[in-house]
Structures are given as structure tokens and as C-alpha cells.
Amino acid sequence: MELNSKNEGIRNLKIKLKAFEGYIYLLPSLMLFLIFVIYPFFKTIYQSFFVSNNLGEVISFVAFDNYLELFKDEKYIKTISRTFLYVALTVPINIIISLLIAVISNYKLKGMSIFRTIFSSTIAISVAAGSIFWSFMFHPTVGILNKIVTFLGLERINWLTDPKIAIFSIGAVSIWMNIGFSYLVLIGGLKNIDDSYYESADIVGGGFWYKLRKITIPLLSPSLFFVLTISIINSFKTFGVIDMLTKGGPSNSTTLMVYSLYNDAFVNFQYGRATAQGVLLFIIIFIISRIQVKLTERLVTYQ
């Protein structure tokens, strides 16, 4: 009996040592997470309740004044509505295009692998490189887009300098750059759909659109909702394309929430106002993500 209790004690000790060893391996990653994610997150919330100097040092506690100031600022309210417009413009188009090319390239045809490589290639292009490429495309005189427009007998378009068009031009660039990621996720999801579903649809005479509505979209819904979530978050966080192409202009027509935050923090040195914008952006994304989680529970179909 005593021997059994000793053996049990040794086994428990080994389990505890094994668990401790696991924590030791996790410690470096946990420390990085705490330093670069958790600490900045709570520091941002803390600083949003203060007025800071140009060095970011808190001066005086102002409670919710930074938040109230944002909601009283018509310019910032327009920035929020513009951001939602941008998200509503880019996300659906990105998903629809990615879905269509994923469905088409999923057909087992000779040479289709070349097209899959082309469709997914934008995932390897950096924001800076992609923005420079499109800046040449949008050039008012030598850009290929205006060359096509003038060839058709139309007047040149100021793609990046017309306040009414610039936001759509930025949206087009973002869609182009995000298609590669969305396409890879969706084509991976399509590969996991059993061919027997399509064979059954062929037997009953189902065509392309029937298969898309009744089989592809329902069974692809987990991947679609994942792409939707990531696309919405990325659209709200859009910064690089705007900074490279328009600097938020013309007349603030392409200033979105993250770029407004950047200007207040690193151009105007209004850290309290900037951190309040960061917290507000987090709340918006968090609410949208929670809504998507609830929708996922109801609408996602698993095989």
C-alpha cells in the first residue's frame, strides 16, 4: 500500500514537472505578448482619459472629454461614416470576385494551376510596392487608365485628386491587394467539398448557378465567414494605401479612421485624442466581430 502511494506521488510529481516545463517554453512568447499587445492595449485605454504633452506624457485627467470632443467634431463624424462606406464598398466586392475566380479555377482543366498562381499572386505584394504600381496606373497624363479613357474618347479622370472619385480609387487598390488572400482561403475551402454533392446535382440536372446556390455557398460558408471577418477588420485598419497614394486628401476625402488616428498622434501630437480614437475603433471592430460570431452560429453549414 505504501509502495503504491509512493508511485502515485512520483507520477504526480512528473506530471507537475512536465506542466512546468511547458510553461517555461511558453514564457518567451507570453512575455512578448504581454509587452507588445496587452501593455499597449491598457496603456491606450488609460491615456485616452488624459491630456498629454508632445512627448506623450500625461498631464491632466479629463475623464471622457477626449471622447466627447470626437463626437462633437463634424470632421471626425464624417471620417467614421466614410470609413463605413469604404468597408461597405470594398468587402462585398472583394468576396464576390474572390468567390467567382475560386469557383472557376476549381474546375479540373489543363493549365488551371497557372491561373491559380496568378489569382493568388497579390498576397505576395507589399502595400508599398502595390501602391507605387497603382500610382503609375492612376497618373493623370501617362497612366494607362487615362490612356484607355482618352482612347475611348472621354475626358481624363483625376483618379486621386478628385474628392468624389479618390475614395473609390483607393477602394479599388485595396480590393486588388486583398483578393489574393481571400482567393486562397476560398479555394482551400472548395477543395474540401466532396465531389459527390456535385455529382448528385448533375444527376438532377442542376446547372452552374444551382450548384453555386445550393451546394457551394452553403458548404463554403465557414470559409466565407472567415474571409468576411478578416476583410472587415482589414478594411477598418486601412492605412498604407492611403498614406502612399493620397495622404488622406484631397480635402480629407480619403481620410479613414486609422489615418485620422495617425495624424492626431504623429502629426498633431494630440495623444489623448488619438488614443480615444483607437479605443473607439477597437469597440466598433469588437461589436462587429461579436455580431459575426452570432451569425456564424446560425448561418454556417458544416459538411
N, C-alpha and C positions, 0 to 999 in steps of 0.2 A: 504493500500500500504506500509506504514511504517512498519507494523507488518510483512508483507511478507519479506521485506528486512532484518529485524532483524532475522527472522527464517532462511533465506538463509545464513546470516553471521554466525549464530550459527552452522549450518550444515557444512560450510566450515572450521570453527574452529575445529569441531570434526574430520573432515577428516584429517586435518593437524596434530592434536594430535595423531591420530591413526597411521599416517605415521611416526611421530617422535618416537612413541612407538616401531614401527617395527625396526627403525634404532638403537634404544637402545639395542634391543635383538640381532641385528646383530653385534654390536660393538665388543664384545669379540672375535668372530670368525674372524672378519675383522682385528682386531689388531694382532691376531696370524698369519693370512695370510700375513700381511704386514711385520711382524718381521721375520718369518721363511721362506718366499718364495720370496716376492718382494724385500726386502732389500738385502738378499744374492745374488739374481739374478743380480741386478745392481751393487752390490759390486764386484761380479766376473768379470763382463764386465769392470768395472773401473780398477781393479787390473791387468787385462790382458795386460794393456798398460804400466805397470811399472815393474821395477826390485825391488824385495823385499828382506829383510833380513830373517834370520832364524826364526824370530818371526812373520813374515808375514807383517811387517811394510814396506810401500812403501818407496823406496829410490830415484829413479830417473825415469823420464818419458822416455820411449823408443819407443813410438808410436807402430808401427806394427812389431817391431823386434822380439817379442816373437812368433808371428805367422809365420814370415818368417823363423825363426830358426826351427820351426816344419817341415815346408815343405822342408827344406834343409837336414833334418835328415832322412837318409835312413831307419834307425831302426824304426822311427815313421811311415814313409810311409808304411813299411811292417806291422806295427801294424794296420793301417787303413784297408789295404787290407785283413789282417787276420780277422779283425772284420766283414767285409762284407762277407767274406767266411763263417764265423761262423753263421751269420744271414741267409745267403742263404742255409746253411746246416740244421739248426735247425727249422726254421719257417715252411717251407713246410711239413717236416716230421711230426712235431707236429700237424699241422692242418689236414693232411691226416689221421693220426692214430686216432686223436680225432673224426673226422667226421665218420670214419668207425665204431668205437665202439659205437658212439652215435646212428648211424642208426641201428646197430644190436640190441643194448639194448633198442631201442624204440619199438621193437616188444612186443606185449602183451602176454608174455609167463609166465608160473608159475615159480616163483623163480628168475625172472629177476631183482627184486629190490635188491637182494644180489649183483649181478654183477654191478649194478649201483653204489652201495656203494663202491665196490672195485675199480671201474674205477675212481671214484672221490676222493678217499682217499688221493692221493698225495697232494691235496690242503691244507691239514691239517698238512703236514710235513714241518718243518722249513728247511732252507737251510743248517744249521749246522748239524742237525740230518741226513738229506738225504745225505750230503757229507760224513759223518762218515760211514754211511751204505755202500756207494759205495766204500769208501776207503778199506773196508774189501773185497768187491767183486773184486776189482782190484788188491789185494795183489799178488805179483809175485809168491809166493810159496804156501800160504794157501788159496788164494782167490778161490771162487767157479768157476769163469770164467776160470781161468787157469787149474783148476781141470777138467773141461769139455774139454778144449783144449787138455790136455795131454791124457785124456781118448780116444779121437778120434785119438790119435797117432801123434799129431802135437807138435811143439815146443812151449814152454811158450811164451806168449806175454807180453812185457813190456808196459802195458796199459798207465801208467802215466809217464814213464821215456824215452820212445821213442819219439823223436821230430816229427816223421811222424805220430804217432798214438795218441799222447796225446790230440790234439785238438778235435779229433773225440770222444775220451772217455769223455771229458768234455761236448761235444755236446750231447752225449747220456744221460748223467746225467741230463742236462738241459731239454731235451725233456721229460724225465720221470717225472721230477718235475713239468713241466708246463701242462702236459696232463690233470690233474685233473680240473684245471680252464677252459681250452678250452672245455673239455667234458661237464662241467656243463652249459656253455653258449650255446653250440650247442644242447644239449638235451633239454634245455628250449625252444630254437627256434623250434625244431622239434615238441614239444608238441603244439605249436601254429599253426601248419599247419593243415588245415581242412582235415578230412579223406575222404571227398567227392572227392578230387583230386585223391587219390589213388584208390578209388572205380571206378572212371571213367577210370583210366589206366587199372584196372583189366578187365573191360568190353571189351576194345580193345585188350586185350592180352599182355599188357606191362609187362615185367619181372623186375627183381631187378635193372639191370643197366639202363633200360629205365626210371624207376621211379626216380632213382638217378639223371640222367642227365636232365630229362625234368621237374621234379617236385621238388625233394628235394633240389638240389643245387640252382636253381633259387629262390625258396621261402625262402630258408635259407640264402640267400646272405646278408641280414642285419647283422645277427649274425656272418657269416663268415668274413665279412669285419671288424667287431668289434674285433673279435679274431685275425685277421691278424694285425690290428693296434697295439693292446696291445702286441702281441707276438714279433713284430719287435722292439718296444720300449724296452721291457724286455730283448731281446737278445742283443741290443746295451748296455744296462745297466748291463750286467752280471758281477758280481764281487765275490759274496760269494763262489760259487762253485770253482772258480779258486783259491781264497785265501786259501780255506780249503784243496784242493787236490794237487795243483801243484806250488803255489806261482808264477805263470807266467812262470815257466820252463816246460820242460828242454830247455835250450838255447833260452828262450823267445818265445817258440813255442806256448804257450797258453796265452801270454800277449795280452789282448784286450784293447780297448781304455780307458775304465773306470779303469782298473787295472794299465795302464800306468799313468793315471792321479793321481791315489792314490800313486804310487811310487814317482812321482815327487813332490807331495805335502807333504807327510808324512814320506818319507824315505830320499829323497834328499833335501827336503826343498826348492825346486825351485818353489815358489808360482806363480810367473809371468808366467812361462811356463805351470804350472798345470792349472791355470785359463784360459789360452789361449786354452788349450785342452778341457776344459769344455765348453767354448763358441763354439768351433768348433763342438763338439758333439751335442750341442743344435741346431746349424744350420743344421747339417745333419738330425737329427730327425725331425726338423721342416719342411724341404723341403720334406722329405719322407711322412710326415703326410699330407701336402698340396696336394701332388700328389694323395694320397689315397682318400682324400676328393673329388677331381675331378673325380676319377674313381668311387667312390661311387655314385655320381650323375648320371653316365652313366650306370653302371652295376648292381646296386642294384635293386631288384624287390620286390615290396610290394604286399601283397595279396589284 
